Structures are given as C-alpha cells and as structure tokens.
Amino acid sequence: MGAYPLLYLRPSKRQVFEVRMQQLIEYVGHHAYLAAGLIVAGMVVAVYELRNRVQAFAALSAMQAVRLMNQGALVIDLRGKESFDAGHISDARNVPVAELEAQAEALKKWRDKNVIAYCNDGRDGAQAVRTLTKLGFSKVFNLEGGLNGWLKDNMPLAKSAGGQAGGRPIPVKNNKA
C-alpha cells in the first residue's frame, strides 16, 4: 500500500452543476412532450395567480362593503345602464367603466371619502380602483366578486323604476333556489 493513503477527490460544485445540466438537457431531448407540458402548466399557474391578484386588488367582502356604506361610502356601479336598471346595490351611482375618467370631476368631492366600485365579477372594479387612485382618490375599494359575489352572499338588490327617469330604487328579492 505504501506510505501515502488514497485520497478521494470530490468534484467541484461547478463540475456537479455541469453534469446535472447535461443530464437535464438529455432528459428534455428524450421527453420533449413532458417538458413542454411542464412549461405550459407553469404558465397556466402563473396566469391564474396574476388574475387572482388583479381581482383582489383593494377588495372588500360584501359585509365590509355594507359597513362602509353605513358610514356613508359612495357606491359606483360600473356596468351598463340596462344592467344597472335590472338590479343594483341600493344607493349606487351608475358610472359605466368607459366613462369613469370623464366622470371623475363630478365625483371630486369623494376624493378623501370611502368609494366602493363594483362590476359583474370584480375585474372592471379592480381596474376602476387603479384608475380612481391615479386620479387622486385616496380610499377606493373593489367589491370582491362584484355583483355576483354580492348575490352569492344573499345581499339585496334595488331596481330602478321602469321608464321613470330618476325614479327611486325599488327593493327586489333575490330569486335564489
């Protein structure tokens, strides 16, 4: 055996990394469909998470919205006039999302007060919150899930008087089975 013991030489981290990368490239070359499926699945998860974060931007639950409404918050319905007339949250103002920036001057007295925006599903509401924040509104919130979330929590709707301009809202019962 001799006077010198045999030493085991460990490969450097760089050598290990190079070997592993070579193995990964070889694996991907042999299993292209699995690798493509992994990339697509990762992209789907990323898009889903980003969409959820966009919708949850400054979101309030229906109960939190009711508390703010009881304290005098302005409620803005971002849907079209026909949808608004069919049913809306009581005391809401109809400002379609396309007209929001143009109507911001009329809403300027609410810049330092609570404002709740909602649409059908919460997407336009989140965008409206960003728009109003850019226009100088400081306390703007999005109704989580929009009007669909409101109805899911069995909250009441009001309906505009048919054919009467400026008619008072008429309470409507939810027809949920």
BELZI-V392307 format. One record per residue. N is the residue number from 1. RES is the residue in three letters. SS is DSSP state (~ for helix, > for strand, _ for the rest). Layout:
N | RES | SS
N | RES | SS
This chain:
1 | MET | _
2 | GLY | _
3 | ALA | _
4 | TYR | _
5 | PRO | _
6 | LEU | _
7 | LEU | _
8 | TYR | _
9 | LEU | _
10 | ARG | _
11 | PRO | _
12 | SER | _
13 | LYS | ~
14 | ARG | ~
15 | GLN | ~
16 | VAL | ~
17 | PHE | ~
18 | GLU | ~
19 | VAL | ~
20 | ARG | ~
21 | MET | ~
22 | GLN | ~
23 | GLN | ~
24 | LEU | ~
25 | ILE | ~
26 | GLU | ~
27 | TYR | ~
28 | VAL | ~
29 | GLY | ~
30 | HIS | ~
31 | HIS | _
32 | ALA | ~
33 | TYR | ~
34 | LEU | ~
35 | ALA | ~
36 | ALA | ~
37 | GLY | ~
38 | LEU | ~
39 | ILE | ~
40 | VAL | ~
41 | ALA | ~
42 | GLY | ~
43 | MET | ~
44 | VAL | ~
45 | VAL | ~
46 | ALA | ~
47 | VAL | ~
48 | TYR | ~
49 | GLU | ~
50 | LEU | ~
51 | ARG | ~
52 | ASN | ~
53 | ARG | ~
54 | VAL | ~
55 | GLN | ~
56 | ALA | _
57 | PHE | _
58 | ALA | _
59 | ALA | >
60 | LEU | >
61 | SER | _
62 | ALA | ~
63 | MET | ~
64 | GLN | ~
65 | ALA | ~
66 | VAL | ~
67 | ARG | ~
68 | LEU | ~
69 | MET | ~
70 | ASN | ~
71 | GLN | _
72 | GLY | _
73 | ALA | _
74 | LEU | >
75 | VAL | >
76 | ILE | >
77 | ASP | >
78 | LEU | _
79 | ARG | _
80 | GLY | _
81 | LYS | ~
82 | GLU | ~
83 | SER | ~
84 | PHE | ~
85 | ASP | ~
86 | ALA | ~
87 | GLY | _
88 | HIS | >
89 | ILE | _
90 | SER | _
91 | ASP | _
92 | ALA | >
93 | ARG | >
94 | ASN | >
95 | VAL | _
96 | PRO | _
97 | VAL | ~
98 | ALA | ~
99 | GLU | ~
100 | LEU | ~
101 | GLU | ~
102 | ALA | ~
103 | GLN | ~
104 | ALA | _
105 | GLU | _
106 | ALA | _
107 | LEU | _
108 | LYS | ~
109 | LYS | ~
110 | TRP | ~
111 | ARG | _
112 | ASP | _
113 | LYS | _
114 | ASN | >
115 | VAL | >
116 | ILE | >
117 | ALA | >
118 | TYR | >
119 | CYS | _
120 | ASN | _
121 | ASP | _
122 | GLY | _
123 | ARG | ~
124 | ASP | ~
125 | GLY | ~
126 | ALA | ~
127 | GLN | ~
128 | ALA | ~
129 | VAL | ~
130 | ARG | ~
131 | THR | ~
132 | LEU | ~
133 | THR | ~
134 | LYS | ~
135 | LEU | _
136 | GLY | _
137 | PHE | _
138 | SER | _
139 | LYS | >
140 | VAL | >
141 | PHE | >
142 | ASN | >
143 | LEU | >
144 | GLU | _
145 | GLY | _
146 | GLY | ~
147 | LEU | ~
148 | ASN | ~
149 | GLY | ~
150 | TRP | ~
151 | LEU | ~
152 | LYS | ~
153 | ASP | _
154 | ASN | _
155 | MET | _
156 | PRO | _
157 | LEU | >
158 | ALA | >
159 | LYS | >
160 | SER | _
161 | ALA | _
162 | GLY | _
163 | GLY | _
164 | GLN | _
165 | ALA | _
166 | GLY | _
167 | GLY | _
168 | ARG | _
169 | PRO | _
170 | ILE | >
171 | PRO | >
172 | VAL | >
173 | LYS | _
174 | ASN | _
175 | ASN | _
176 | LYS | _
177 | ALA | _
